[in-house]
Amino acid sequence: MDEVFKALADEGRRALLDALRSRDGQTLNELCEVLPDMTRFGVMKHLHVLEEARLVVTERSGRSKLHYLNPVPIREIHDRWISQYAEPFVTGLLALRDQAEHNARTGA
């Protein structure tokens, strides 16, 4: 699990995971658009960290290499660190946070 926490600690890697969650099966070129201020090599390094943590799996499709989100390690963290007893409490706190953020954005 250390690799997963390390991978999730970086904002750029989280952005890549979010992009794959929105649309799975993206190429390196497509994922480079997610981090436009980063070099292609930098994005490749981030993807390598995500692959090492098993958060991203790849598949060759002709000359392209497609990247897919693997949500299993995140679910394993959820299952280990958030007990069934804490779930209702956490769910309530998240709903409260979301409502406060919504009110802040809309001025309500």
N, C-alpha and C positions, 0 to 999 in steps of 0.2 A: 504493500500500500504506500510505501514511502515514495515510489516513483510516481504514483498517481497524485499525491499531494504536491510533489515538486512540479509536476506538469501543470497542475491547476493553479499554482502560485503566480504564474506569469499572465499578465493581462493580454498579451498578444496571443498566447496559446489558447486562452479562454475565448478570444475573438474567433480564432480558427474553429474551435469546437462549436461555437454558436453558428458560424456559417455552415458547417456540416449538418448541424441540427436543422437548419432552415432548408437546406438542399443537400442531400447526401450524394456521394459519388462525384466529387469535384476534382479537377486536375490541379496540378501545381500552379499553372498560369491563373486559373480562376481564383485559387486561394491567395495568390500574390496580390490580387486586387483588394483583399480584406485588410492587408497591411501595406498600404501604398508607400509608406515612408521607409519600408524595410527592403533590403536587397533580396533577390531571389534566393541567394545562399542562406540568408538569415531565416527566411520562411522555411527553407528545407531543414535547417537545424531545429526549428521549432517543431516541425512535423516529425522529425526523428525522435525527439523527446516524447511526443505524444504516442508514437508507435511503440517506443520502449515501455511506456506505461500501459500499453494495450488499449488506449483510448481511441486510437485511430488504426484501422486496418486498411491495407491497400490491395488493389487487384489490377493486373495488367489488362488493358483493353486495346489490342492492336499496339500502336506505338505510344499510347497514353497510359499513365498510371493514375487510377482513380482512388480517391481517399474517401473512406467511410467512417462515420462515427460508430464507436462501439460503446454503448452506454453501460455495459455490464460492470466495469470497475467502479463507476459512480454509484451504481445501485448497491454494490458490495459495501461501499463506504456508508451509504444511507442505512443499510441493514445493520451494520456493525455499530455505528455511532449514534443512531437515532432509534431509541427503543420504541416499542409499541405503546409504552406508557407516556412517552414524551411527545408522540406524534400529534395528539389533539392540541396540546399546549403550543407546539411549534406552529401548527397550522393556524391557530388563532392569532399568534404573534405576526405571522406573515401576512395574514389578511388585514390586520391592523396597520402594519407598515405600508402595504399597498394602498389602503384607503387614505392614509396620511399623505403619501406621495401624490396620489391622484388629486386630493384637495389642494396641495401646494401648487400643482401644475395648473389647475383650473381656477384657483383663487376662491374656492368654496370654503 
